[in-house]
Amino acid sequence: MKSYFPRPKLLIVGCGDIGHRLAALMTQFGFDVTGIRRNLPADGISESASFQLSQCDATNEEQLSQILSHGFDCIVATFTPGREKPLEDAYRASYVAGASVLDKCIKTSAVPAKRVLWVSSTSVYGQSDGSWVDEHSPAEPKRASAVLLRQAEDILLNSSLPCSVVRFSGIYGPGRTQLLNSLKTGKPIGRGFTNRIHVDDCAGVLAHLLLLESQLDPIYMATDHLPVSGREVRRYIAEKLGVAEPPHVDIEGGDQGKRCSNRRLLDTGYRFIHPDYSSGWSALLKAP
């Protein structure tokens, strides 16, 4: 795949699990990758194999400006809320503040980035009637955290930056064990649709968009091909593990969820590693 940039430098802001996976992909395409995060790993490692990992609070204008002074062709921002504050305050301090600082620092950088990807969530869609949603659907979130995600998106979508928002659906993969835990505990799951994407495809989607030679759209929905109920996935996992599925308990007032379309992303040429839950979970359950 041909790179959009001749000698590209990539900055990954908030370089956690997805960021490390993305860095591994982009170094294979000849990118010079730098990752930053609020706190470095406990072992003090500041360099990860093929890319540089540095400490930086991306909501701190002075610190981020110093990083950006090195000049980057493209930036991927994968913010996460801190754990030291109540959830709503943490989302405001991370996503909203992060979007504001990133917008200002890129605009004032001596070498402004040519492409910026902001990672968001399909939770910004408040639809709960089982209907299909896409990038043209109204994004009117109901939860307070999703309202703040939407505010952060607006800062960048209304900016003059060459920025695209990538809305991931529910991420699963190694180390993300919520569904397995619900199987063990018998926690009730509603009948409504859920939308998922494997973490390998999260990195794959971001890499694909960075490498596209054509101009990007403002928003992309990143989700696999098959909206499905959590119950169906849990039944599949139970069968694979050879264990009994916990009895279903209907959640009173549970909504029908929504079905997220990935058509725009597919139209760019992206092909999913795990197009549905059976592919993704089959790989996970075979893993040592």
C-alpha positions, 0 to 999 in steps of 0.5 A: 500500500502506497503511503499518502506522505513521502517521509511520514512522521506519526504522533499517537496521542494517548498511546495505549493498547490501540496505539501500540497496535497502530504503531506496529502497523505504521512502522511496517509502512515506513512511518516514524512513530512517536507515542505519548501518554500521561504516564509511562509503564511502571517499568519505566520503559520509554521506548517500545521496540520500533517506536518512541514512547514519551510522557506528555499530558496532552491536555497541557498546552505547554507540554503538547506544544513542545512535542508538536515542535518536532513536526508531525505529518499526521496525528491520531488522538486516542484519549481515555478518561482518567480514573481519579475523578468522577466519570463525567468530570473525567470525560470533560477533563480528558476529551473536551479539554484534550480536543481544545488543546489539540486544536489550538496546539496544531494550529499554532505549530510551525509544521501543522499536521496534514491529517488528524484522526480523532477517536470517538464512540458510537455512543454519541448516537442515542437511538434505541429503537433498533434502527440503522444509523450511519454518519448521516444520522442525528448524533444526539447522545443520551448518556452524560459521558456521550454528550461530552464525547460529542462536544469534543467531536464538535470542537474538531469538526468545526475547526479548520484542521484536516480532521476526521472523527472515527467512531468506534463501536464496542471494542473487544479483544485480548484483555477485554473480558466483560462478556466472558465475565457476564457468562461466569456471573450470569449477569443479565443481558438485554435483548437489544442490538449491540455493535462491536469491533475487534481491537485488531480492526481498530488499529487496522481502520486507523492505519487504513485511513492514514494511508488513503491517498484520497481526501477523508470524510469528516466522520467514519463509523468503525464497526463490524458487519453484524449488529447482534444481541449480547445474548447471541454472542454469549450463547456462542461463547458458551457453546465454544467453551462447552459450558451451560449458558446462564438463564436469561433474565429480561431487564425491565425497560431495556431498549432495543439498541441500534444497528451501526452501518459500516458502509462508508468505511467499506466504500474506502476499501477497508476489509475487516480482519474480523467481520463479525463476532464469530470470527473475532471470538473464535480467534480469542478462544483459541488464543493461549 
